[in-house]
């Protein structure tokens, strides 16, 4: 059924039935949007995941660097 035939069928319905069709279309649209949002949310990173990755990227290669200071360099210890 092409869109023109679909619209013809809807226009042939009484106004109350047309309203039901439009309500059903709204229901399907909202349901589809909600499902799409859930799928997107599953793909999103949590703050914890992002923080872990950001910290690992920031620290990358630092374990190979020599220590600039030792405990002997501290003037005050807590």
VENSULVEN-V878193 format. One record per run of one state. SS is the DSSP state (h for helix, s for strand, l for the rest). FROM is the first residue (numbers start at 1). TO is the last residue. If there is no record, write none. Layout:
[[SS	FROM	TO] [SS	FROM	TO]]
This chain:
[[l	1	2] [h	3	12] [l	13	14] [h	15	43] [l	44	46] [h	47	59] [l	60	61] [h	62	64] [l	65	70] [h	71	73] [l	74	78]]
